[in-house]
Amino acid sequence: MPKFVVGSRKSQLALTQTEWVMKQIQKLCPDVHFELKHIVTKGDRILDVTLSKVGGKGLFVKEIEKALLERDIDFAVHSMKDVPSEIPSGLTIACVPPRADYRDVLLSKNYRSLKDLPEGAVVGTSSLRRQAQLLHVRPDLRIEPLRGNIDTRIRKLEEGRFDAIVLAAAGLERMGWKEEKVTEYLHVDDVLPAVGQGALAIECRSDDEALLELLALIHDEATARVVYAERAFLGELEGSCQVPIAALGESDGDRLTLTGLVATPDGKVIIKDRLSGNDPVELGVKLGQALKQQGADDILQDVKVRLTK
């Protein structure tokens, strides 16, 4: 009977996502067996510095990709938003299951919404994308770094360190905490999500034909098309580190609509545009080029220079 070694970070959310994928495959192929291997990434070890200053979200996948290339594991389940726009040679995103809720959410013990937060309220997030958009809507807020696994972040809120924190709805949904924890779903007009937010990326070696065939059973092409458009947009802007870039693809049959955003970290400048088309990669590239023509390159270069200081 076939057996595959699956690599996963040790966080509760990462394990929950990986176990969900394994169960979906076993529903269709009961004879397939899995061995789970825990991998600690650099992003898990460095918790006292914002991601943007230590290399961005790729820190959550590099060690896992090394294990794939060295054949220590057969595949891995990532949050798509953690996967850089460029995949190492020899690896591929083999499968994109159906997307969960792509929105960001506000969690607060004492306030009902972003609008209800008092002037100068302390909001926790280490995402420059979230920071920029929150400050654009509420320039009076005080944004403070918030790192750690999803349960750690929620605990910091409950301990009173923040008036509110912002997380991805999908993570709370997968943990079964959405109804209990969410205070407000932030509208995408106010806070556009990260590229690939809410989607999973199942990565394996590109020459593993048997595994590619197996993973194709839980692939969702509609999700993949919008996510690939978002990732092409990210790639055109060379957004490999955690810079203030956001995007959301939506589909209507074969027709795709992609909204993209680049912002200054203080939220004072927002460049945002929307295009439609049928080819995901072409659409993402075109939208990236359109934002460059509007000054996105200057913003991103300035942010990258600041992060190196």
TAZI-V242534 format. One record per backbone hydrogen bond with DSSP energy under -0.5 kcal/mol. CO is the residue of the C=O (numbers start at 0). NH is the residue of the N-H. Records with the same first field share a line. If there is no record, write none. Layout:
CO->NH, NH
This chain:
1->32
3->5, 34
4->73, 74
5->36
6->76
7->38
10->14
11->15
12->16
13->17
14->18
15->19
16->20
17->21
18->22
19->23
20->24
21->25
22->26
23->27
24->27, 28
28->31
32->3
34->5
36->7
38->40
40->43, 44
41->45
44->46
49->52, 53
50->53, 54, 55
55->58
56->59
57->60, 61
58->41, 42
60->64
61->65
62->66
63->67
64->68
65->69
66->71, 72
67->70
73->204
74->6
75->77, 202
77->79, 200
78->81
79->82
81->83
87->90
89->205
91->93, 203
94->201
95->219
100->169
102->168
103->185
104->166
105->182, 183
106->164
112->116
113->116
117->120
120->122, 141
121->162, 163
122->124, 143
123->165
125->127
126->130
127->131
128->132
129->133
130->134
131->135
132->136
133->137
137->140
140->142
141->122, 143
143->124
145->125
148->152
149->153
150->154
151->155
152->156
153->157
154->158
155->160
156->159
163->123
164->106
166->104
167->171
168->172
169->173
170->174
171->175, 176, 177
172->175
176->180
177->181
183->105, 185
186->189, 190
192->246
193->196
195->198
197->99
198->79
200->77, 202
201->93, 94
202->75
203->91
204->207
206->208
207->211
208->212
209->213
210->214
211->215
213->216
214->217
215->218
218->220
219->223
220->224
221->225
222->226
223->227
224->228
225->229
226->230
227->231
228->232
229->233
230->234
231->235
232->236
233->238
234->237
237->239
240->242
242->244
243->262
245->260
247->258
249->256
251->254
254->251
255->276
256->249
257->274
258->247
259->272
260->245
261->270
263->266
268->263
269->271
270->261
272->259
274->257
276->255
277->279
278->282
279->283
280->284
281->285
282->286
283->287
284->288
285->289
286->290
287->291
288->292
289->293
290->295
291->294
294->298
295->299
296->300
297->301
298->302
299->303
300->304
301->305
302->306
303->307
304->307
305->308
